[in-house]
Amino acid sequence: MSGRLRIERVVTSGVFELDGGSWDVDNNVWVVGDDDQVIVIDAAHDAKPVMEAIGDRDVVAVVCTHGHNDHVTFAPQLAEDVYAPVLVHPGDDSLWQLTHPGESYWPLTDGQRIAIAGTELHVIHAPGHSPGSVCLYIPEADTLFSGDTLFAGGPGATGRSFSDFPTIIGSIRDRLLTLPEHTRVYTGHGDGTTIGAEAPHLAEWIARGF
């Protein structure tokens, strides 16, 4: 792995809308790369601070961990401005179309690898928060970008359309908690965690339900 790889967090604020409701939220936008190229994960709310973080570097791709509006706000416009593709799992096409009707994207697939800064992001399809939710894993950096699938303290919310609690529990149990316990988890909202910190609490989450 290139020693130049770095991860930058940009926090943007806006509104999440679904099922007729709206909620004020702060989102983590992740800019991952080196001095020359980056990948933007979850282009949320406000383009200006994200563009400032990118600077004069080339953008390889704009990757969406899922299709909720607060994670894809300006993804098509950013992609057009920086001449990069938008990547979305087709399972979230219905959600994508709610925010960007008629806009195209490149499909993300489970197991796909996206090269950046001498390493690769491995795409893990982890449905539950939404049908097309994905996480992005960099084994060499012991790093997971979990979107809204896993947070410090438990799974992402599943009380709205297109989501399902048993499915997200299965995704976390079978696809995320099997990663090395020292894996750092960079989340879609709030502070991060590690796989080791969350793994002992799976039974509590199941009993608590969502």
Residue pairs with C-beta under 8 A, 6 or more apart in sequence:
1 117
1 118
1 119
1 140
1 141
2 34
2 117
2 118
2 119
4 34
4 35
4 117
4 118
5 32
5 33
5 34
5 116
5 117
5 118
5 119
5 138
5 141
6 32
6 33
6 34
7 30
7 31
7 32
7 141
7 143
7 186
8 30
8 31
8 32
8 53
9 28
9 29
9 30
9 31
9 186
10 28
10 29
10 30
10 31
10 49
10 50
10 53
11 26
11 27
11 28
11 29
12 26
12 27
12 29
12 44
12 45
12 46
12 49
12 50
13 24
13 25
13 26
13 27
13 45
13 46
14 24
14 25
14 27
14 44
14 45
14 46
14 70
14 73
15 22
15 23
15 24
15 25
15 70
16 22
16 23
16 25
16 68
16 69
16 70
17 23
17 69
17 70
18 68
18 69
18 98
18 160
18 161
19 160
19 161
25 70
25 189
26 189
26 190
27 42
27 44
27 45
27 70
27 71
27 188
27 189
28 42
28 44
28 186
28 187
28 188
28 189
28 190
29 40
29 41
29 42
29 43
29 44
29 49
29 50
29 53
30 40
30 41
30 42
30 145
30 186
31 38
31 39
31 40
31 41
31 50
31 53
31 54
32 38
32 39
32 40
32 41
32 116
32 117
32 121
32 145
33 39
33 57
33 60
33 116
33 117
34 116
34 117
34 118
35 57
36 57
36 58
37 57
37 58
37 59
37 60
37 116
37 117
38 54
38 57
38 58
38 59
38 60
38 116
39 59
39 60
39 61
39 62
39 63
39 114
39 116
39 121
40 50
40 54
40 59
40 61
40 62
40 63
40 78
41 63
41 64
41 65
41 136
41 145
42 63
42 64
42 65
42 71
42 72
42 147
42 188
43 50
43 62
43 64
43 71
43 72
43 73
43 74
43 75
43 78
44 70
44 71
44 72
44 73
44 74
45 70
45 73
45 74
46 73
46 74
47 74
47 77
47 78
50 78
51 78
51 81
54 82
58 82
59 78
59 79
59 82
59 83
59 84
60 84
60 114
60 115
60 116
61 84
61 85
61 86
61 87
61 106
61 114
62 75
62 78
62 79
62 82
62 84
62 85
62 86
62 87
63 87
63 108
63 114
63 121
63 136
64 71
64 72
64 75
64 86
64 87
64 88
64 92
64 96
64 105
64 108
65 71
65 133
65 134
65 135
65 136
65 145
65 146
65 147
65 148
65 149
65 188
66 89
66 92
66 95
66 129
66 130
66 132
66 133
66 134
66 147
66 148
67 88
67 89
67 92
67 93
67 94
67 95
67 96
67 98
67 99
67 130
67 132
68 95
68 130
68 148
69 95
69 98
69 99
71 147
71 148
71 188
72 88
72 96
72 99
72 100
73 99
75 86
75 100
75 105
76 86
76 100
76 103
76 105
78 84
79 85
79 86
85 105
85 106
86 103
86 104
86 105
86 106
87 105
87 106
87 107
87 108
87 114
88 96
88 105
88 106
88 107
88 108
88 132
89 107
89 108
89 109
89 125
89 131
89 132
89 133
89 134
90 107
90 108
90 132
91 125
91 127
91 130
91 131
91 132
91 133
92 130
92 131
92 132
92 133
92 162
93 132
94 162
95 130
95 132
95 162
96 103
96 105
108 123
108 125
108 132
108 134
109 123
109 125
110 123
110 124
110 125
110 134
111 122
111 123
112 122
112 123
113 120
113 121
113 122
113 123
114 120
114 121
114 123
114 136
119 138
119 140
119 141
120 138
121 136
121 137
121 138
121 145
122 136
122 137
122 138
122 139
123 134
123 135
123 136
124 134
124 135
124 136
124 137
124 175
124 176
125 132
125 133
125 134
125 175
126 133
126 134
126 135
126 146
126 147
126 149
126 168
126 171
126 172
126 175
126 176
127 133
127 164
127 167
127 168
127 171
128 149
128 155
128 156
128 158
128 163
128 164
128 165
128 166
128 167
128 168
128 169
128 170
128 171
128 172
129 147
129 148
129 149
129 155
129 156
129 157
129 158
129 163
129 168
130 148
130 162
130 163
131 162
133 147
133 148
133 149
133 156
133 168
133 171
134 147
135 144
135 145
135 146
135 147
135 149
135 150
135 175
135 176
136 144
136 145
137 143
137 144
137 145
137 179
137 183
138 144
142 180
142 182
142 183
142 184
143 183
143 184
143 186
144 150
144 176
144 179
144 183
144 184
144 185
144 186
144 195
145 186
146 176
146 185
146 186
146 187
146 188
147 156
147 187
147 188
148 156
148 157
148 187
148 188
148 189
149 155
149 156
149 168
149 171
149 172
149 176
150 156
150 172
150 176
150 185
150 187
150 193
150 198
151 187
151 188
151 189
151 190
151 193
152 185
152 187
152 190
152 191
152 192
152 193
152 197
152 198
153 193
153 198
153 201
154 198
154 201
154 205
154 208
154 210
155 165
155 168
155 169
155 172
155 205
155 210
156 168
156 188
157 163
157 210
158 164
158 165
158 167
158 168
158 210
159 210
165 209
165 210
168 210
169 202
169 205
169 206
172 202
173 202
176 195
177 195
177 198
177 199
177 202
179 195
180 195
181 194
181 195
181 196
181 199
182 194
182 195
182 196
183 194
183 195
183 196
184 192
184 193
184 194
185 192
185 193
185 194
185 195
185 198
186 192
187 193
